[in-house]
Amino acid sequence: MVSLEKWVMKEAMKTNIYTKLLSVSLAIIAVTLVSQLFIQSSDPAPLNKEAARPLESTYAISSLDIPGTMNFAGEEVPIMRTDVKESFDRELLVNTYWQSQTILFIKRANRYFPIIEPILAEQGVPDDFKYLSLIESSFMPRAKSPAGAVGLWQFMRATAREYGLEVNGEVDERYHIEKSTEAACKYLKKMHDHYGSWTLSAAAYNAGRSGINRQLSRQKVNSYYDLLLGEETGRYVYRILAIKEILSHAEDYGFFVKQADRYPAIETIEIEIKEGVKNFADFALDHGTNYKELKNMNPWLREAYLSNTHKKTYTIKLPKSSAQHLNKSVKAEADSTAGK
């Protein structure tokens, strides 16, 4: 029993020693941490400015120079007026630094400007209106607004019909690039006859003639730049001007888009149809293409079929490669007929 008591006492002493050692170790650690905290909270080491400079030289956001003179459709823009300059500056900044969208504009313009430009020239509408189409639709042929305006020129249904476009469940020529451009020219020339100003004609394209007339009468002025307008129409012409400026001098604004990266014109052939088409998928395959390609080239065809009860003549675009397929089909049919 005595031996057991001695052993217990001995073990208790060992435990006490270990406890003291642990306490001393923890105290040393605590003192070390506190001292480091005070050291770290003192004045920081000076910043190595030389090391920071590479970042500064490779990425910078800056304000943009405003051109000294500007015009829209041959009409002078009073760019030195403070309100005009600041309104233009806003759109120039937004569209310069919204890089992804503006690069897409540059790429798509390479495809659609060559289609639109000759129609504007033929119709006697200034070339600058191609930028109006671009800001309206972003050059997305199937673009549709929440209000129901569609196509590159964003026509509403009633206005499209007023200017000669066919709009129904099977055919919607608001999506027809050439025909909708011609209709837009008719509208713009009518507005120009009314206002004597292409700038106000552009504003009316957005707000409508009655809306612009009401503000001109209320405010007793005759210039777009003197009108106080709502947010959308108040920015509208300035956005056209900004896109014109950037696309006309793309590299000056930091946009370097190689010609090979710009979207090319789509080479097509045209065929006429005077009857209905029961199924455009079968029609496409019979003409050496597929349904998707056919619809992409003819977005104005709104259904998978065409009734054509009035036997109208429609011109349908097909990929250029379809010509070889059609020639083979014609030759095969001729050979078959000759062999009978």
C-alpha positions as CSV (number, residue, x, y, z in Angstrom):
1,M,0.0,0.0,0.0
2,V,2.9,2.4,0.9
3,S,4.5,1.6,-2.5
4,L,1.3,2.5,-4.3
5,E,1.1,5.8,-2.5
6,K,4.6,6.7,-3.4
7,W,4.0,5.8,-7.1
8,V,0.8,8.0,-7.1
9,M,2.7,10.9,-5.6
10,K,5.5,10.5,-8.1
11,E,3.1,10.5,-11.1
12,A,1.4,13.6,-9.7
13,M,4.7,15.5,-9.5
14,K,5.4,14.5,-13.2
15,T,2.0,15.8,-14.2
16,N,2.6,19.1,-12.4
17,I,6.0,19.6,-14.1
18,Y,4.4,18.9,-17.6
19,T,1.6,21.4,-16.8
20,K,4.1,24.1,-15.8
21,L,6.2,23.5,-19.0
22,L,3.0,23.8,-21.1
23,S,2.1,27.0,-19.4
24,V,5.5,28.5,-20.0
25,S,5.5,27.5,-23.6
26,L,2.0,29.0,-24.2
27,A,3.2,32.2,-22.5
28,I,6.3,32.4,-24.8
29,I,4.0,31.9,-27.9
30,A,1.6,34.6,-26.7
31,V,4.4,37.1,-26.2
32,T,5.8,36.4,-29.6
33,L,2.4,36.9,-31.3
34,V,1.8,40.2,-29.5
35,S,5.3,41.5,-30.4
36,Q,4.7,40.6,-34.1
37,L,1.3,42.3,-34.0
38,F,3.0,45.6,-32.9
39,I,5.7,45.2,-35.5
40,Q,3.2,44.7,-38.3
41,S,1.0,47.6,-37.2
42,S,3.9,50.0,-37.6
43,D,4.5,52.1,-40.7
44,P,4.5,49.8,-43.8
45,A,7.5,49.4,-46.0
46,P,7.6,51.9,-48.8
47,L,5.8,50.7,-52.0
48,N,8.1,49.6,-54.8
49,K,6.8,52.0,-57.4
50,E,9.1,50.6,-60.1
51,A,7.4,47.2,-59.7
52,A,3.9,48.8,-60.0
53,R,4.7,50.7,-63.2
54,P,4.2,47.8,-65.7
55,L,0.6,47.5,-64.7
56,E,0.1,51.2,-65.3
57,S,1.6,51.1,-68.7
58,T,-0.4,48.1,-70.0
59,Y,-3.9,49.2,-68.8
60,A,-5.4,52.6,-68.5
61,I,-8.8,54.2,-68.7
62,S,-8.9,57.7,-70.0
63,S,-11.3,60.4,-71.1
64,L,-11.7,60.9,-74.8
65,D,-11.0,63.8,-77.0
66,I,-14.1,65.4,-78.6
67,P,-13.8,66.2,-82.3
68,G,-13.7,70.0,-83.1
69,T,-16.3,69.7,-85.8
70,M,-19.0,67.1,-86.6
71,N,-21.9,66.6,-88.9
72,F,-24.9,64.3,-89.3
73,A,-26.1,63.7,-92.9
74,G,-24.3,66.9,-94.0
75,E,-25.9,69.0,-91.2
76,E,-23.6,70.6,-88.7
77,V,-23.6,69.5,-85.1
78,P,-23.1,72.4,-82.7
79,I,-20.5,70.3,-80.8
80,M,-18.9,73.3,-79.0
81,R,-22.1,74.0,-77.1
82,T,-21.7,72.6,-73.6
83,D,-24.9,70.6,-73.5
84,V,-24.3,69.1,-76.9
85,K,-20.7,68.3,-76.1
86,E,-21.5,66.6,-72.9
87,S,-24.4,64.6,-74.4
88,F,-22.1,63.4,-77.2
89,D,-19.3,62.7,-74.7
90,R,-21.6,60.4,-72.7
91,E,-22.4,58.2,-75.8
92,L,-18.8,58.2,-77.0
93,L,-17.6,56.9,-73.6
94,V,-20.4,54.3,-73.3
95,N,-19.8,52.9,-76.7
96,T,-16.0,53.1,-76.6
97,Y,-15.8,51.3,-73.3
98,W,-18.5,48.8,-74.0
99,Q,-15.9,47.0,-76.0
100,S,-17.6,43.7,-76.7
101,Q,-20.6,45.3,-78.3
102,T,-18.7,47.7,-80.4
103,I,-16.4,45.0,-81.7
104,L,-19.5,43.1,-82.8
105,F,-20.8,46.3,-84.5
106,I,-17.6,46.5,-86.5
107,K,-17.7,42.9,-87.4
108,R,-21.4,42.9,-88.5
109,A,-21.1,46.2,-90.3
110,N,-18.7,44.5,-92.7
111,R,-21.6,42.3,-93.8
112,Y,-24.5,44.6,-93.8
113,F,-23.2,48.0,-94.8
114,P,-22.5,46.9,-98.4
115,I,-26.2,45.8,-98.6
116,I,-27.6,49.0,-97.1
117,E,-25.3,51.6,-98.6
118,P,-26.3,51.3,-102.3
119,I,-30.0,51.3,-101.4
120,L,-29.6,54.5,-99.4
121,A,-27.7,56.1,-102.3
122,E,-30.3,55.0,-104.8
123,Q,-33.2,56.4,-102.7
124,G,-31.5,59.7,-102.1
125,V,-31.1,59.2,-98.3
126,P,-27.7,60.2,-96.7
127,D,-25.3,57.4,-96.0
128,D,-25.2,58.3,-92.3
129,F,-28.5,56.6,-91.8
130,K,-26.8,53.2,-92.0
131,Y,-25.7,53.9,-88.4
132,L,-29.3,54.5,-87.4
133,S,-30.1,50.9,-88.6
134,L,-27.1,49.7,-86.6
135,I,-28.1,51.2,-83.3
136,E,-31.8,50.2,-83.8
137,S,-31.0,46.4,-84.2
138,S,-27.3,45.9,-83.5
139,F,-27.5,44.4,-87.0
140,M,-29.2,41.3,-85.7
141,P,-31.7,40.4,-88.5
142,R,-34.2,38.7,-86.1
143,A,-34.0,41.6,-83.6
144,K,-37.4,42.2,-81.8
145,S,-38.1,44.9,-79.3
146,P,-40.4,44.5,-76.3
147,A,-42.9,46.8,-78.1
148,G,-43.0,44.5,-81.2
149,A,-40.7,46.3,-83.6
150,V,-38.6,43.9,-85.6
151,G,-35.8,43.5,-88.2
152,L,-32.8,45.7,-88.9
153,W,-34.9,48.8,-89.1
154,Q,-37.2,47.9,-86.2
155,F,-40.5,48.5,-87.9
156,M,-43.8,48.2,-86.1
157,R,-46.4,46.2,-87.9
158,A,-48.8,49.1,-88.8
159,T,-45.9,51.3,-90.0
160,A,-44.4,48.5,-92.1
161,R,-47.7,48.0,-93.9
162,E,-48.2,51.7,-94.4
163,Y,-44.9,51.8,-96.3
164,G,-45.6,48.8,-98.5
165,L,-44.2,45.8,-96.6
166,E,-46.2,42.5,-96.4
167,V,-46.8,41.4,-92.9
168,N,-48.7,38.3,-92.0
169,G,-48.3,35.0,-90.2
170,E,-46.3,33.4,-93.1
171,V,-44.4,36.4,-94.6
172,D,-43.0,39.3,-92.7
173,E,-41.0,41.6,-94.8
174,R,-39.8,43.7,-91.9
175,Y,-37.2,40.9,-91.7
176,H,-36.3,41.3,-95.4
177,I,-33.1,43.4,-95.4
178,E,-33.5,45.0,-98.8
179,K,-37.2,45.6,-98.7
180,S,-37.2,47.0,-95.2
181,T,-34.3,49.3,-96.1
182,E,-36.4,50.7,-99.0
183,A,-39.3,51.2,-96.7
184,A,-37.2,53.0,-94.2
185,C,-35.9,55.3,-96.9
186,K,-39.5,56.1,-97.8
187,Y,-40.3,57.0,-94.2
188,L,-37.1,59.1,-93.8
189,K,-37.7,61.1,-97.0
190,K,-41.3,61.8,-95.9
191,M,-40.0,63.1,-92.6
192,H,-37.4,65.2,-94.3
193,D,-40.1,66.7,-96.6
194,H,-42.0,67.6,-93.4
195,Y,-39.1,69.0,-91.3
196,G,-36.5,70.0,-93.8
197,S,-33.9,68.4,-91.4
198,W,-32.4,65.0,-91.5
199,T,-31.5,65.3,-87.8
200,L,-35.1,65.8,-86.9
201,S,-36.1,63.0,-89.3
202,A,-33.8,60.7,-87.3
203,A,-35.4,61.8,-84.1
204,A,-38.8,61.2,-85.5
205,Y,-37.8,57.7,-86.5
206,N,-37.4,57.0,-82.8
207,A,-40.2,59.1,-81.2
208,G,-42.7,59.3,-84.1
209,R,-43.6,62.4,-86.1
210,S,-46.4,63.4,-83.7
211,G,-44.1,63.2,-80.7
212,I,-41.5,65.4,-82.2
213,N,-44.1,67.8,-83.6
214,R,-45.6,68.2,-80.1
215,Q,-42.3,69.1,-78.5
216,L,-41.3,71.5,-81.3
217,S,-44.6,73.3,-80.8
218,R,-44.5,73.3,-77.0
219,Q,-40.9,74.5,-76.8
220,K,-41.0,76.9,-79.8
221,V,-37.8,75.8,-81.4
222,N,-36.9,74.1,-84.7
223,S,-33.7,72.2,-84.0
224,Y,-33.1,68.8,-82.4
225,Y,-30.3,70.2,-80.3
226,D,-32.6,72.8,-78.8
227,L,-35.2,70.3,-77.7
228,L,-35.6,68.9,-74.2
229,L,-36.6,65.3,-74.8
230,G,-37.1,62.1,-72.9
231,E,-34.1,59.9,-72.1
232,E,-34.4,57.6,-75.2
233,T,-35.0,60.2,-77.9
234,G,-32.8,62.7,-76.1
235,R,-29.8,60.3,-76.5
236,Y,-30.8,58.9,-79.9
237,V,-29.0,61.1,-82.3
238,Y,-26.0,61.4,-80.1
239,R,-25.7,57.6,-80.0
240,I,-25.8,57.6,-83.9
241,L,-23.1,60.2,-83.9
242,A,-20.9,58.3,-81.4
243,I,-21.2,55.0,-83.4
244,K,-20.4,56.9,-86.6
245,E,-17.3,58.5,-85.0
246,I,-16.0,55.2,-83.6
247,L,-16.6,53.1,-86.7
248,S,-15.1,55.7,-88.9
249,H,-11.9,55.9,-86.8
250,A,-11.9,52.6,-85.0
251,E,-8.2,52.3,-84.3
252,D,-8.1,55.8,-82.8
253,Y,-10.5,54.5,-80.2
254,G,-8.5,51.3,-79.5
255,F,-10.5,48.9,-81.8
256,F,-8.2,46.7,-83.9
257,V,-10.3,44.2,-85.8
258,K,-8.5,42.4,-88.5
259,Q,-10.3,42.1,-91.8
260,A,-10.2,38.3,-91.5
261,D,-12.1,38.6,-88.2
262,R,-14.9,40.7,-89.7
263,Y,-18.1,38.9,-90.8
264,P,-18.0,38.4,-94.5
265,A,-20.8,38.9,-97.0
266,I,-22.8,35.7,-97.6
267,E,-22.7,34.7,-101.2
268,T,-26.1,33.7,-102.5
269,I,-28.1,32.9,-105.6
270,E,-31.7,33.7,-106.0
271,I,-34.6,31.7,-107.3
272,E,-38.3,32.7,-107.8
273,I,-41.2,30.7,-106.6
274,K,-44.8,31.4,-107.7
275,E,-46.5,28.5,-106.0
276,G,-46.8,27.4,-102.4
277,V,-44.2,25.4,-100.5
278,K,-45.5,22.5,-98.5
279,N,-42.5,22.0,-96.4
280,F,-39.4,24.2,-96.3
281,A,-37.2,21.4,-94.9
282,D,-37.9,19.3,-97.9
283,F,-37.5,22.3,-100.2
284,A,-34.1,23.1,-98.7
285,L,-32.8,19.6,-99.2
286,D,-34.1,19.5,-102.7
287,H,-32.1,22.7,-103.4
288,G,-28.8,21.6,-101.9
289,T,-29.0,23.2,-98.5
290,N,-30.8,22.7,-95.2
291,Y,-33.7,24.3,-93.3
292,K,-31.5,26.4,-90.9
293,E,-29.4,27.9,-93.7
294,L,-32.5,28.6,-95.8
295,K,-34.2,30.4,-92.9
296,N,-31.1,32.3,-92.0
297,M,-30.9,33.7,-95.5
298,N,-34.6,34.4,-95.6
299,P,-35.7,35.4,-92.1
300,W,-38.9,37.0,-93.6
301,L,-40.3,33.5,-94.2
302,R,-42.0,33.0,-90.8
303,E,-43.4,29.5,-91.1
304,A,-42.2,26.0,-92.1
305,Y,-44.4,26.3,-95.2
306,L,-45.8,28.9,-97.6
307,S,-49.4,28.8,-98.7
308,N,-49.1,31.6,-101.4
309,T,-52.8,31.4,-102.2
310,H,-52.6,34.5,-104.3
311,K,-49.8,33.0,-106.5
312,K,-47.4,35.9,-105.8
313,T,-43.8,35.8,-107.0
314,Y,-41.3,35.6,-104.2
315,T,-37.5,35.7,-104.5
316,I,-35.7,33.3,-102.2
317,K,-32.0,33.3,-101.5
318,L,-30.0,30.1,-101.5
319,P,-26.3,29.6,-100.7
320,K,-24.1,29.9,-103.7
321,S,-23.2,26.2,-103.4
322,S,-26.8,25.4,-104.3
323,A,-26.2,26.5,-107.9
324,Q,-24.0,23.4,-108.5
325,H,-26.6,21.2,-107.0
326,L,-29.4,22.7,-109.1
327,N,-27.3,22.4,-112.2
328,K,-26.7,18.7,-111.5
329,S,-30.5,18.2,-110.9
330,V,-31.4,19.9,-114.2
331,K,-28.8,17.9,-116.1
332,A,-30.0,14.7,-114.6
333,E,-33.6,15.5,-115.4
334,A,-32.6,16.4,-119.0
335,D,-30.6,13.2,-119.4
336,S,-33.6,11.2,-118.1
337,T,-36.0,12.9,-120.5
338,A,-33.6,12.3,-123.4
339,G,-33.3,8.6,-122.6
340,K,-37.1,8.0,-122.9
